[in-house]
Amino acid sequence: MKTSRNNLRLHRKKRIRAKVKGDSKTPRLAIFRSLKGISVQVIDDTKGATLVFGSLKEIKNAGNNLEGAKKLGILIAKKCVEKKISAVVYDRSGYKYHGKVKALAEGAREGGLKF
């Protein structure tokens, strides 16, 4: 029986999460892609709390494409700077680092976050 793409991604996600931990100084920036959009959370794993959240629904005239992902990265960076978060650990959640995932990371770097 063939394993589904999503099950393979979840397996990669477990491997990544075993290595990537977020704390109060450098929280974890975790992304989730779906067919309809992208959502991002900045999480403090020691407390188990979400510090910042953003999705494409918050941005007007942003489609589920590279430009929208970059705008979302900039928005998340602005929200993090407001909460005095300057550095994060990037958790790509098992997705390949290309396309929207890469554009989001570049937008966050442009906005002032350090990975």
N, C-alpha and C positions, 0 to 999 in steps of 0.2 A: 504494500500500500504506500502511495506517494504522500510525503509530508507537504502540507500547504505552505505557501509563501509566508503567511502570517505566523505560523508555528515556527518556521525557521527564524523569522525576525525576533520572535519572543525568546528563542534560545540564545540568539546573539545578544539580546537585551540583558539577559541574566548574566552573561559573561562580562559585559560592560559594567553592569551595576556592582559586580563583585569587586571591581577595581576603582570605580568612581564614587567618591563620597563627598557630600557637601556639608560644610559646617557653618558656623555663624560668620566667620571671616570670609570664606569663599563658598557661597551656596552653590547648589547644583542647578544649572539651567537645563531643564528637561523639555523636549518637544514631543508633540504628537501630531502626526499627519493623518488625515482621512481623505476620502475622495472629495469631500465638500470644503475642507478648510484645514487650517493649521492652528494649534494652540500651544502656548508656551507657559511654563511655570518656573519660577525661581524658588527652590526648596531648600530649607535648612533641615538636613537629615537628622541632626542630633535632637532637635525638638519635634521633628515630624510635622513641620508647619510650612505652608505655602506663604512666601513673602510677597511675591508679585505674580500676577497672572495677566495674560493677554491672548487675544485671538484675532483672527482676520475680521470677525464680526464687528470689532470696535473701530476699524478703519473704514472710512467712507471711500468708495470708488477703488477698493483694493480687491482684485480678483485672486483666485487660488492659482497664482502663477509666480514666476521669479520676482517680479516687481513687488507684488503683495507681500512675499516672504521677506524681502529686504526692508520694506516699510514696517513690517511687524518687528523685525530685529531692532530697528531704530526706536520704535515705540517702547519696546521692552527695556532698551538701554536707558531711555529717558526716565521710565518709571523706577529703574534701579538706582539711577543717580539721585532721584528725589528721596529715596529711602537710604541713601549713603552707602550703596553697594557699588564697589568699583571693580571687583574681580569675581569671576564665577568659574565653575568647572562645567564644561560643555558635555551634556549627555545626549547623544544623538538617537538613543532608544532603539538601536539595532538597524536604523536606516543607513544607507550608503551616504557618505559625505560628498554629495554632488547635488546639483539641481537646487531645489527649494531649501534643503537642509543647509547647504553651503551658503546660499544667498542670505538666509536668516542669520547665520553666524557672521557673515561679512557686514550685514547691517548693524548687528549688535556691536561689532568692533568699531564701526564708524560712529556709532552713538556714544562711545566712550567706555565700553566694557573691555576688560582684559581677561583673556582666557589663559 
